[in-house]
Amino acid sequence: MKVAENQALDQLNTFGISARAGMVITIETEEDLLSAPGLDPARDLLLGGGSNVLFVTDVPGIVYLNRIRGIEIIGEDREGILLEVGAGENWHELVTWSVARGFSGIENLALIPGLAGAAPMQNIGAYGVELASVLDSVTAWDWHTANWVVLSRQQCLLGYRDSVFKAAPPDRYLITSIRLILKKHFTAQVAYSGLAAELEKSSTGSTGLADVYAAVIRLRRQKLPDPAVIGNAGSFFKNPLLPTALYQQLHDRFPALPSWDAGDPGTKVSAAWLIEHCDLKGFEKNGAAVSSQHALVLVNQGHCSGLDIWELAQLVQARVWDTFGVRLEPEPRIFRHADVS
């Protein structure tokens, strides 16, 4: 276990926001976790790759940095493998590892930033695939009971960018590992229109495992700004899920509004389209901006503060509400200590 006091956090969040923590404790093993001080959710924060958090204030207490690693095949049959992955493993590197070995199921999730432990928290998804399709179980430390828990996929209550880990009190669970069921026999999942079109444009026209993986990477690089170049946390807002009556009203007014049937809950619509049609794509204020590359991404153009990003996010929410009557919900966790007014 590594301990450092009064630490800068700008290298630990993909927005590149300047913030500080009273202490950073790096957890590299389960034994480290058992010897770490208890978590105070009012002052402390669990942090993985920092790709899904916005620091509006400093963290007055402890940042627990999850760096538990390891990739191990713990079960195998003719159809596939059961893989156990440490929460501190880089997610994209895990996807690359699986594709290189011919294991399929997560190739559509290539290049999603962050660590493996964050994947079930958000039920990460892209190009027609969600983690829910391959997740077997999650092992976590429960701060409330001071004990280990193993949650099945069903117990994780995975939904659209949602899970039991987000619904629980903040930072109740520290995920230490996840188990995935990957297949040995590849079936391309290319129902997402943009992915199918990208594969058709390729020189080979093939839809093998490596082809889908490469096409997903090309699409993400075309559409989304690289956090290593300009600070961002990927998609900042969820695509809103609308009740049938509201969706029908909007569809009647705006027939071009992209939408997806979500079954009984209603219809999902494109948050990016809503933001663009409020003339906010490329809008900038105090160094925080709506990306000109993709309207769903908010970016740090240089040295803006977390508060600048948050105020821009609130402006976007207000404009979309005033124009369409739709509330946009942020995807990242907004860390704002209660002592700050």
C-alpha positions as CSV (number, residue, x, y, z in Angstrom):
1,M,0.0,0.0,0.0
2,K,1.3,3.4,-1.0
3,V,0.4,6.5,1.0
4,A,1.0,10.1,-0.1
5,E,-0.3,13.3,1.5
6,N,-1.6,16.6,-0.1
7,Q,-1.5,15.1,-3.6
8,A,-2.4,16.8,-6.9
9,L,-5.1,14.9,-8.8
10,D,-4.7,16.5,-12.3
11,Q,-2.9,13.4,-13.6
12,L,-5.6,11.1,-12.1
13,N,-8.6,12.4,-14.0
14,T,-9.0,12.5,-17.8
15,F,-10.5,16.0,-17.7
16,G,-7.1,17.1,-16.5
17,I,-8.8,19.2,-13.8
18,S,-6.5,20.7,-11.1
19,A,-7.7,19.5,-7.7
20,R,-6.0,18.1,-4.6
21,A,-6.6,15.4,-2.0
22,G,-5.7,15.4,1.6
23,M,-4.2,11.9,1.1
24,V,-4.0,9.3,-1.7
25,I,-3.8,5.7,-0.8
26,T,-2.9,3.3,-3.6
27,I,-4.5,-0.1,-3.2
28,E,-2.6,-2.8,-5.1
29,T,-3.8,-6.0,-3.3
30,E,-6.7,-7.2,-1.3
31,E,-4.4,-7.2,1.8
32,D,-3.8,-3.4,1.2
33,L,-7.5,-2.9,1.3
34,L,-7.9,-4.7,4.6
35,S,-5.2,-2.6,6.2
36,A,-6.5,0.7,4.9
37,P,-8.4,3.2,7.1
38,G,-12.2,3.1,6.8
39,L,-13.9,5.3,4.2
40,D,-15.9,8.4,5.1
41,P,-18.2,9.0,2.2
42,A,-18.6,12.6,3.2
43,R,-14.9,13.4,2.7
44,D,-13.3,10.5,0.8
45,L,-13.5,9.1,-2.8
46,L,-12.8,5.8,-4.6
47,L,-11.0,6.4,-7.8
48,G,-10.1,4.1,-10.7
49,G,-8.9,5.5,-14.0
50,G,-10.5,8.9,-13.4
51,S,-12.3,8.7,-16.7
52,N,-15.8,9.2,-15.2
53,V,-15.4,11.9,-12.6
54,L,-15.4,15.6,-12.5
55,F,-13.7,17.4,-9.6
56,V,-15.7,20.5,-8.8
57,T,-13.9,20.9,-5.5
58,D,-10.8,19.4,-3.8
59,V,-11.2,16.1,-1.9
60,P,-10.6,17.0,1.7
61,G,-10.1,13.4,2.9
62,I,-8.6,10.3,1.2
63,V,-8.7,9.2,-2.4
64,Y,-8.4,5.4,-2.5
65,L,-6.7,4.6,-5.8
66,N,-7.8,1.2,-7.0
67,R,-4.8,-0.6,-8.7
68,I,-5.6,-4.3,-8.1
69,R,-4.4,-6.1,-11.2
70,G,-4.4,-9.5,-12.7
71,I,-6.0,-11.4,-15.6
72,E,-6.6,-15.1,-15.2
73,I,-8.6,-17.8,-17.0
74,I,-10.4,-19.7,-14.2
75,G,-12.7,-21.8,-16.3
76,E,-12.9,-23.1,-19.8
77,D,-14.9,-25.4,-22.1
78,R,-15.5,-25.9,-25.8
79,E,-17.7,-22.8,-26.0
80,G,-15.7,-20.2,-24.1
81,I,-13.8,-19.1,-21.0
82,L,-14.5,-17.6,-17.6
83,L,-12.1,-14.8,-17.1
84,E,-11.3,-13.1,-13.8
85,V,-9.9,-9.6,-14.1
86,G,-8.5,-7.3,-11.4
87,A,-10.4,-4.0,-11.1
88,G,-7.2,-2.0,-11.7
89,E,-6.6,-3.5,-15.2
90,N,-6.9,-1.0,-18.1
91,W,-10.2,-1.8,-19.9
92,H,-9.0,-1.2,-23.5
93,E,-5.8,-3.3,-22.9
94,L,-8.1,-6.1,-21.6
95,V,-10.1,-5.9,-24.8
96,T,-6.9,-6.0,-26.9
97,W,-5.7,-9.0,-24.8
98,S,-9.0,-10.9,-25.5
99,V,-9.1,-10.2,-29.2
100,A,-5.4,-11.3,-29.6
101,R,-6.3,-14.7,-28.1
102,G,-9.5,-15.1,-30.2
103,F,-11.9,-14.6,-27.3
104,S,-15.0,-12.5,-28.3
105,G,-17.8,-10.6,-26.6
106,I,-16.1,-7.3,-25.7
107,E,-14.6,-6.2,-29.0
108,N,-17.4,-3.6,-29.6
109,L,-16.2,-2.0,-26.3
110,A,-12.7,-1.3,-27.5
111,L,-11.1,2.1,-26.6
112,I,-13.5,2.9,-23.8
113,P,-11.3,4.7,-21.3
114,G,-11.0,3.7,-17.7
115,L,-10.3,0.5,-15.7
116,A,-12.1,-2.8,-15.5
117,G,-13.6,-2.1,-12.1
118,A,-15.6,0.8,-13.5
119,A,-17.2,-1.3,-16.2
120,P,-20.0,-2.8,-14.1
121,M,-20.6,0.5,-12.2
122,Q,-21.6,2.1,-15.5
123,N,-22.6,-1.0,-17.3
124,I,-20.4,0.4,-20.1
125,G,-21.7,0.0,-23.6
126,A,-21.0,1.0,-27.2
127,Y,-22.0,0.0,-30.7
128,G,-24.9,-2.2,-29.7
129,V,-23.1,-4.1,-26.9
130,E,-23.2,-3.6,-23.1
131,L,-21.1,-5.2,-20.4
132,A,-24.3,-7.0,-19.2
133,S,-24.0,-9.4,-22.1
134,V,-20.7,-10.9,-20.8
135,L,-20.6,-10.2,-17.1
136,D,-20.7,-13.2,-14.8
137,S,-20.1,-11.7,-11.3
138,V,-18.4,-8.9,-9.4
139,T,-16.3,-9.2,-6.2
140,A,-16.2,-6.2,-4.0
141,W,-15.5,-4.9,-0.5
142,D,-18.6,-3.7,1.3
143,W,-17.6,-0.8,3.5
144,H,-20.9,-0.9,5.3
145,T,-20.5,-4.5,6.5
146,A,-16.7,-4.6,6.4
147,N,-16.9,-7.8,4.4
148,W,-16.4,-9.2,1.0
149,V,-19.4,-9.7,-1.3
150,V,-19.8,-11.6,-4.6
151,L,-22.7,-10.2,-6.7
152,S,-24.0,-12.2,-9.7
153,R,-24.9,-10.4,-12.9
154,Q,-28.5,-10.3,-11.8
155,Q,-27.7,-8.9,-8.4
156,C,-25.7,-6.1,-10.0
157,L,-29.0,-4.7,-11.4
158,L,-27.4,-3.5,-14.6
159,G,-29.3,-1.0,-16.6
160,Y,-28.5,1.8,-19.1
161,R,-25.3,3.3,-17.6
162,D,-26.6,2.1,-14.2
163,S,-26.0,-0.6,-11.6
164,V,-26.5,-1.4,-8.0
165,F,-23.1,0.2,-7.4
166,K,-24.4,3.6,-8.5
167,A,-27.7,3.2,-6.7
168,A,-26.1,2.3,-3.4
169,P,-24.8,5.0,-1.0
170,P,-21.7,6.7,-2.5
171,D,-18.6,4.5,-2.5
172,R,-20.3,1.7,-0.5
173,Y,-18.5,-0.9,-2.7
174,L,-14.9,-1.1,-3.7
175,I,-14.8,-3.5,-6.7
176,T,-11.7,-5.7,-6.6
177,S,-12.4,-8.0,-9.5
178,I,-14.9,-8.9,-12.2
179,R,-15.6,-12.2,-14.0
180,L,-16.5,-12.2,-17.7
181,I,-17.8,-15.0,-19.9
182,L,-16.1,-14.8,-23.3
183,K,-16.7,-16.9,-26.4
184,K,-14.3,-19.0,-28.5
185,H,-16.5,-18.9,-31.5
186,F,-17.0,-15.4,-32.9
187,T,-20.3,-14.0,-34.0
188,A,-20.2,-10.4,-35.2
189,Q,-22.5,-8.0,-33.5
190,V,-22.8,-5.2,-36.1
191,A,-26.5,-4.2,-35.9
192,Y,-25.4,-0.7,-35.0
193,S,-25.7,1.1,-38.3
194,G,-22.5,3.2,-38.0
195,L,-20.4,0.1,-37.3
196,A,-21.9,-1.8,-40.2
197,A,-21.1,1.1,-42.5
198,E,-17.5,1.4,-41.2
199,L,-16.9,-2.3,-41.9
200,E,-18.3,-2.0,-45.4
201,K,-15.8,0.9,-46.1
202,S,-12.8,-1.3,-45.1
203,S,-10.6,-2.6,-47.8
204,T,-11.3,-6.3,-47.0
205,G,-15.0,-5.9,-46.2
206,S,-14.5,-8.7,-43.7
207,T,-16.4,-9.0,-40.4
208,G,-14.0,-11.1,-38.4
209,L,-13.2,-10.5,-34.7
210,A,-10.1,-8.4,-35.5
211,D,-12.0,-6.4,-38.2
212,V,-14.8,-5.5,-35.8
213,Y,-12.3,-4.5,-33.1
214,A,-10.4,-2.3,-35.6
215,A,-13.5,-0.7,-36.9
216,V,-14.7,0.2,-33.4
217,I,-11.4,1.9,-32.7
218,R,-11.5,3.9,-36.0
219,L,-15.1,5.1,-35.2
220,R,-14.2,6.2,-31.7
221,R,-11.1,8.1,-32.9
222,Q,-13.1,9.8,-35.6
223,K,-16.0,10.8,-33.3
224,L,-14.5,11.4,-29.9
225,P,-11.7,13.6,-28.8
226,D,-8.7,11.8,-27.3
227,P,-8.3,12.6,-23.5
228,A,-4.6,12.5,-23.9
229,V,-4.8,15.5,-26.2
230,I,-7.7,17.4,-24.8
231,G,-9.2,16.8,-21.3
232,N,-12.6,15.1,-21.4
233,A,-14.5,12.2,-19.8
234,G,-16.1,10.9,-23.0
235,S,-19.9,11.2,-23.2
236,F,-21.0,13.7,-20.5
237,F,-24.7,13.1,-20.8
238,K,-26.8,10.0,-21.0
239,N,-29.2,9.5,-23.9
240,P,-32.5,10.4,-22.3
241,L,-35.2,7.8,-22.0
242,L,-38.6,9.4,-22.7
243,P,-42.1,8.2,-21.9
244,T,-44.1,7.4,-25.0
245,A,-46.3,10.5,-24.8
246,L,-43.4,12.9,-24.6
247,Y,-41.5,11.1,-27.3
248,Q,-44.4,11.2,-29.7
249,Q,-44.8,15.0,-29.1
250,L,-41.1,15.6,-29.9
251,H,-41.2,13.2,-32.9
252,D,-44.2,15.2,-34.3
253,R,-42.2,18.4,-33.9
254,F,-38.8,17.1,-34.9
255,P,-39.2,14.0,-37.2
256,A,-35.4,13.8,-37.7
257,L,-34.7,13.3,-34.0
258,P,-32.7,10.0,-33.8
259,S,-34.4,7.5,-31.4
260,W,-34.2,3.8,-30.3
261,D,-37.0,1.7,-28.9
262,A,-36.2,0.8,-25.3
263,G,-39.2,-1.5,-24.8
264,D,-41.7,-1.0,-22.1
265,P,-39.8,1.9,-20.4
266,G,-40.2,4.1,-23.5
267,T,-37.9,5.5,-26.2
268,K,-34.3,6.6,-26.0
269,V,-33.3,9.7,-28.0
270,S,-30.0,11.2,-28.9
271,A,-28.7,13.7,-26.4
272,A,-26.0,14.8,-28.9
273,W,-28.8,15.7,-31.4
274,L,-30.6,17.7,-28.8
275,I,-27.5,19.6,-27.8
276,E,-26.5,20.3,-31.4
277,H,-30.0,21.6,-32.2
278,C,-29.6,24.1,-29.4
279,D,-26.6,25.5,-31.3
280,L,-24.2,24.5,-28.6
281,K,-21.8,22.3,-30.5
282,G,-18.4,24.1,-30.2
283,F,-19.8,26.6,-27.6
284,E,-17.1,27.7,-25.2
285,K,-17.1,29.6,-21.9
286,N,-14.1,30.2,-19.6
287,G,-12.1,27.5,-21.2
288,A,-14.8,24.8,-20.9
289,A,-16.4,23.8,-24.2
290,V,-18.9,21.6,-25.9
291,S,-16.6,19.6,-28.3
292,S,-16.8,20.6,-31.9
293,Q,-16.1,17.0,-32.7
294,H,-19.0,15.5,-30.8
295,A,-21.7,17.5,-29.0
296,L,-22.1,14.9,-26.2
297,V,-18.5,15.6,-25.0
298,L,-17.5,18.5,-22.8
299,V,-13.8,19.4,-22.9
300,N,-11.2,21.3,-20.9
301,Q,-9.6,23.5,-23.5
302,G,-6.6,24.2,-21.3
303,H,-6.7,25.3,-17.7
304,C,-10.4,25.6,-16.8
305,S,-11.7,24.5,-13.4
306,G,-14.0,21.7,-12.6
307,L,-16.6,24.4,-11.7
308,D,-16.2,25.8,-15.2
309,I,-17.1,22.4,-16.7
310,W,-20.0,22.0,-14.3
311,E,-21.4,25.4,-15.0
312,L,-21.2,24.7,-18.7
313,A,-23.0,21.3,-18.2
314,Q,-25.8,23.1,-16.3
315,L,-26.1,25.6,-19.1
316,V,-26.5,22.8,-21.6
317,Q,-29.1,21.1,-19.4
318,A,-31.0,24.4,-19.1
319,R,-30.9,25.1,-22.9
320,V,-32.1,21.5,-23.7
321,W,-34.9,21.7,-21.2
322,D,-36.1,25.1,-22.4
323,T,-36.0,24.0,-26.0
324,F,-37.3,20.4,-25.8
325,G,-38.6,19.9,-22.3
326,V,-36.1,17.0,-21.8
327,R,-33.8,16.7,-18.8
328,L,-30.3,15.6,-19.5
329,E,-28.5,13.5,-16.8
330,P,-24.7,13.5,-16.5
331,E,-22.8,10.3,-16.9
332,P,-19.7,11.2,-14.8
333,R,-19.7,11.4,-11.1
334,I,-19.7,15.0,-10.0
335,F,-17.5,15.3,-6.9
336,R,-18.5,18.5,-5.0
337,H,-17.6,18.5,-1.3
338,A,-20.6,19.7,0.9
339,D,-18.6,22.4,2.7
340,V,-18.3,24.3,-0.6
341,S,-21.4,26.5,-1.3
